[in-house]
Amino acid sequence: MNILIINVSLRPVSPVKLFPVGLGYIATAIKNAGFSFDLLDIDGHRLSERDVENSIKKKKYDVVCMGCIVTGYKIIKALAALIEKHQPHAKIIVGNSVATSIVDTLLTRTMVNIAVMGEGDETIVDLLRAIDEGRALETVQGICFPKNGTIVRTPARPNIKNISDMPLLDFSIFDVGLYIENSKTSVKDPLPIAREEIRALPVNTARGCISKCTFCYHNFYGSPYRPRTPKSIVDEIKHSIEKYRVNYIFFWDELTFYSKEHALEMAQEIVDKNLHFYWTANCRANLFTSDEDMKIIYKMKEAGCLGMSYSLESADREILKAMCKYITPEQFSRQTSLFHKAGLPVWTSLVFGYPEETPLTIKETFDCCIKNRIYPSAGYLLPQPGSPMYAYAIQHGFIKDEEEYLMQLGDRQDLRLNMTKMSDKEFEFNVLEGLKRCNEILDMGIKQENLVKTQYYRSPKNMQDSEGSI
């Protein structure tokens, strides 16, 4: 059976190339099950449309596998049409949230044959075996497919309970050298070494999130949060250091640290193993609350932590309530003060565009960032199918046709849907003015055209080492 795995490119003009962790786990599972396959890494090699078409038609394929987040629907649709044109007998299998959250649209409005629902590591192996053996698709748990004019939904597959026991991600399937070389373009400031010396790879520490923010949807939405043990995480990092000489680790998660105890245990494990590498992670904005927590933060710093990411999203209490964030601006500021006390920068993200948003709430949110000396990653509310805000947008007539909406989705830094009482022009003006104020007051030195779409997170210059400055 000839199998093709495709890594799609969501941002073909971006200088940043992020290793596809989700697809990496799927490819690892397929390889470990004994299947051979070809890999078409469109994003890693930034292949042209002609190169993609030539690769797809170069030989006969029985199965083509791909997937991405739901914002890439139009890319999946175009690729599926291209595959159908040159490989009319191939089964086109799609996973990730572009399958799970919009399965009806995916299977009725594109040439995709099978949607893998939710966690795909075990499902894809069972599915490939069924296709190879000529068994009915109904025998495979956790998939959907069209049959006799209806969509067949097989029983959901239980989640993998202990992800600590999963096989290590096999980076060698991809051009790992390419991703390590490019990793220096996306690590955050400040850096303790020259950016050119960075060698980074990702490590996944958990699946899911303990929060249920109303604007968010991910492939493990509604599933229990499942963290790996610190030992399994650190053992994987040790393997990457020894095999690929990495000196920086991306923790690739919705949520890295879910408790103080977990954060301390992870840091202690790194110190005890005598591993030397740099890293950043993410946590809730109200995890660390008192001076007593400084011992944990200092331990993380000793273990190589260069800073922490956690989301403010908004400084307006009504909007925070609508988001189901369950944090306050005061908690955000308190935690930030603790990290700054330890000499560690903080990075945060903002979401503008809830119906309650006004010029005043936008200013209030940027004021909070300026007060805490943080230049934020700002974006507009992009209701994702499966999320409560998507249901709100449908109910109130902001989205009338799902595919029409999906076809114009893109990065959250571009205003795609405005549910506020402001005009698009007024809305974008207030967000841009807030970023300008942050840039000027924090002396960031960011060019006007990069205020919204920054290449990577930055910290104020007074928190950067001279080598790490941009």
N, C-alpha and C positions, 0 to 999 in steps of 0.2 A: 504494500500500500504506500503510495507516494503522498507525503504530507508536506504542506507549506505553512510555516508560521510567519505572520506579518506583524512587525512593530510599526504602527502608524505614527505619523508626525502631526501633532496638534499645533505646533508653532514652528513652521518650517523656516521662518526668517529670524528666529531668536538665536543668539550666539550660545545659549545654554542648551546642553544636551544631557538630560537626566536619565540615568539608567532605569529601564522599565521593570521595576521590582515585581509588580503583579504578574506581568507576562513572564518574567524570569522564573517565578515559582511554577507557573503552568508549564513552561518549556522544560524545567527541571523534572517535573512529575512525568511528562511524556517521555523524556530521555531515560529516566530511571525505570520506566515500565518496559523498556526494550524497543521502543519505536525509534526509527531513524527519520529525520526530517530535514528540509531545507529551511533556512532562516532568511527572510527578507527584511532587513533593518532599515526601513525608510528614514526614520528619525535620526539614527546614529550616523548614517552616511549621507543624509539629506539628498536622497535620490530625486532626480527629475521625474516628471510624469512619463516621459519616454522610457527612462531606465526602469521604472516600476512596471510598465506594460511589458517591456521586453523580458523582464524577470518572471512575470506571471505566465507568459506564454512559451517559455523556453522548453518546457517539457510537460507531460500530462500529469496532473495532480488529481488524486481521489478526494482529498480533504484539504481545505484551507481554513486555518484558525487565526483569529484576530480579536481585538477588543480594545476598549478605551473608556474613558469617562463619558457621560452623556453629552457633554458639550461637543464631542467629536462625531455626532450622529451623521452630519452631512458628509464627513470624510468616509465613514463606514459605508454609507449608501453609495458613494461614488466608486469605492473600491469593490464593493459587492457587484456592481454593474459591470465593472471591468473584468472581474473574475468570471462572471457568468458568460461574458462575451467570448473569452478565450478558453474557459474550462467549464463548458456547459454541463458536464456530468459530475463535477466536483461538489461535495457537500461543503457549504460555507457555514462555519461555526463561529459564533460571536459571543463573547463574555464581557464581564465587568458591568458597570452601571448603565452603559448604553444598551445592554440587554435586559438587565434586571428591572430597571425603572420604567422602561417604555416598550415592553416586549410585544404588545399588540401592534404598535406602530412599526416597530422594527421588522416584524414578520409579515406584515401586510403591505408595507410601503417600500420595501427594499427586496433585493434578491437573496437575502440571508435565509438559510434553510433551517438552522437550529440555533436556539438561544440557550446558553448555559446560565442558570439562575443562581445568584449568590456565589458562595465559595466554590471554586472550580477545580481545585487540585485533584480530588478524587473523581469528580464527575467526568472530566475530560478524558481520563484514562479509561473509565468504563465505557464512555461513548465511543472512543476510537476502537476499543475491542469489539463492541457490538457492530460497528460498521465493517470492521475487518472480517468478522465471522458471519456477516450477513444476518444478524439478529434484528428483530424489530426494535425500533427506537423506544417503544413503550416500556422496554425492559430496563431502561436507564433512569435512575432517579435524578431529579433536579434539572430537567430540561423542558423546553417548550418547542413545538414545531407545528407547521401547518399540515393538516390532513383532511381531505374531503371537504374543503371550504371552511373548516374550523381550526382553532389552535388547540392542540393537545398539550395539556399540562401534566407532566408526570409528578408523582409525589415528591415533596421537597426532601433534599438530602440533609441529614443532620450535620451540623458544623463539626469540624475537627475539634475535639475537646482539648487536647494537650498539644498546642502548637510548638511547645519546647522540644518535642520529639520529632518534629518534621525534619526531613533531610535539609542540609545546607543548600542555599541557593547556588546553583552552578553558573558562576560568572563566565566560565570558559565557552559557554554556548554562544556568547556574544563576542564582539571585538572589545574585550575588556580594556585593552590598552588605550583604545580611542576614548572610552568613557573616563578612565583615570586621567588622561591628558587634558580632557575638557573640563574636569571637575573643578579646576582652579577658577573657572569663570563664574561659578555659582556659590562659592563659600562666602560666608558673611564677614564683614568687617566688625571689629579689628582683628588682625592676624598677628600671631607672635613670630611668624617667619614670613619670608617673601612669598608673595602669591605664586610665583613661578615654581616654588618648591612643593606646593600642595599636591598630594596624591590621595584622592578620596574615593571611597566606595560606600554604598548604603548598607544599613542593617535594619531589618524590620523587627521591632521589639514587641509588637502587639497587633491584634486585629480588632477593629471596632473602636468605640468611644463610649465613655460613661455618660456623655452629654447627649441631648437630643435637641439641638438648636433647630429652630423652625425654618431656617433658610438652607439647611444642609441635607444632603443625601449622599451616602457612600455605599459601597457594595456590601458592607456588613451592617447596614442600617437595621435596627430592630433586633440584632443579634447581641448576645451577652458580650461584654468586653472581655477579651482573652489575652492577658499578658504572658509573655515568655518569662522564664526564670532568669534572674541576673546571671547565673552561671552559664546557661545556654547561650545567652547573648554575648557574654565576654569570651566564651570559647570560640564563637564564630568570629569575633573581632580579632582574636589571636591568630586564627587561621588566615584571615585576610592580610594581616600584617606580615605573617611569615611567607605567604604565597605571592602576594602582590606588592609588598613593601609600602602599604598605605600608611599615611601619618595623620589622616583625618577621617572621621566617620560621620556620615549623615544618618541620623536616626529617622527612618522613613515611616512615620506613624501618624495616625489621627491624634494619638495621645501617648507620649512616652512614659511620663511619671504620673501615676494615678494616686499615689500616697507619699507621705514623707518617708515612711519606712522603706518603701520601694526605692525611692531616690537614694537614700542612704546606703541601702544594701547594694545597689548597682555601683555606686561610687567606691564603696569599700572593696567590692569584688575586683574592680579595675586596679585599685592600689595593691591589693593582696597578690594579684597576678603579676605585678610589676610591669604593667603594660604602659607604654608611652605613646599617646596619640592625642589629638585634639578633637573636640566634638561640641556640638550644641544639641539641645533637645527641646521638647515642648511639654508644658504642663498646664493645669488650670490656673486662672489668674488669681485664685484665692487659696492656693495650696500652702504657701508659706505666709505666716501671719504675725509672728512675734520674733523678738531678738533671740529667743532660744533656738529658733530655726537656723541661726547663722552657722551653727556647727555643721549642719547638713550642707549648706551652701558652700562653706569653706572646704568641706570634704569633696564636694563635686569639683570645685576648682582645683584641688590637689590632684584629682583624677583626670584632669585635662579639659574640664568644661570651660568654654570660652564665652558662654552667654546662654540666655534662655529665651524661648519664644512662648508667648501666651497671648490670647486674643482679648482685646478690649471690645472691639466691634462698634460700640457706641458708648458715650458717656451720659446719655439721656436715660433716666430710670424707666420711663414708659416704654421706650424702644427696647431696652434690655429685658424688660418683662415680656414684651411681645416676642422676643427672640428665644425666651426660655433659657437665658444665660445663667441665671442664678448667681450673679456676681454683682458687686457694686463698684463704682469708680474709686471709692475709698479703699476697698480691698486691693484693687489693681495698683493703686498708688503705693499702698503699704508694702506690697510684695516687691514692687519695683525699687523702693527705697532700700530694701534688704539686699537685693542683688547689686545695686549701685554701691552700697556700703562695702561689699566684697570686691568691688572693682570690676564687676561683670556687667556688660551691656545687656539690654533687653530689646527684643523685637516684637512688634505687635501688628495685627491686621485690623482693618476697619471695614464695615459694611454699611454703605449709605443707600437709602431708598425705601425704608419701611414707610407705610402710609402716614405714620406720625412724623416723618422727617420734615424739618423746616430749616431755613437759614440759621436760626438760633441753635437748633440741636446740632447742626453741622459744626458751627463755631464752638459750641460747648465741647464737642468731641475732640476737635483739634487743640483746644485750650488744654485739655487733659494730657494730650501727647506732649505739648510744649512744656507743661509743668513737670512732666516726668522725663524730659530730655530724650524723647523717642521720635524718630522719623518713621511714620507708619507705612505699611503696605496698604494702600487704600483701593477699594473697589466698590462697584455698584451691586446692589441686590440683584442676583441672577437666579430667580426661582427655579429650583431643580425638580424635575418630575419625581414624585414620591415624597416630597417635603410638604409640610403644612402651608408654606407660603406659595407653593405652586397651586395647591388646592384653592387658596385664597384668590390667586390671580385668575384662575378658571371661573370661580364663583362670581367674581365681580366684573367679569368681561374683559379683563386685560389680555387674556389669552383665549382666542376663539378657535384656533386650529392648532393642534399639537405639532404636526409636522412643519407647518409654516413657522412656528416659534422655534422649533429645533433647528431648522435650516439656517436661521440667522444668529444662532448662539455663537459665542466665542469667549474671549477672555473677559473676566469680570471687570477689568479696567475700562472696558468700553460700555457705554450706556446702551442697553438693549431694550429695557422695559422700565417705564417710569410710572410708579403707582403713588407718587406724592402729589400734592396740590400745586407744586412748582412746575413751571414749564421746563422742558429739557434744557433750554439755554440757561435759565436761572439756576437750575439744579447743578449743572456741570460747572458753571461759573463759581458757585459757592464752594464746591469741592476743590477746584483748582486754586482758589484764593486761600483756602485753608492750607493746602500743601505749600503754597508760596510762603505763607507766614512761617510754617515749620522750617522750611529750607533757610529762610533768612535769619530767624531768631536762633536756630540751633547751629547756624553757620555750617550747613552741610556741603555747600558748593556744588549742588546738583544742577545740571543744565535744565533749562525750561522744558525742553522736549522730553526729558526723562523724569519729570516730577511724578507722573502717574505710573509709567512703566519703567521702574528702575530695574537694572540688570540683576542686582542682588541686594539684600538688605544692608543698609548702612547704619552706622552709629555716628553721633556727633563727633566732630573732629577732636574735641577735648577728651574723648574717650578712646582715641585711636593711637596706636604706636606709630611712629613715623614710617616704619616699613609697611604697615598695613594700610596706610592712608591711600586714598584714591586721588 
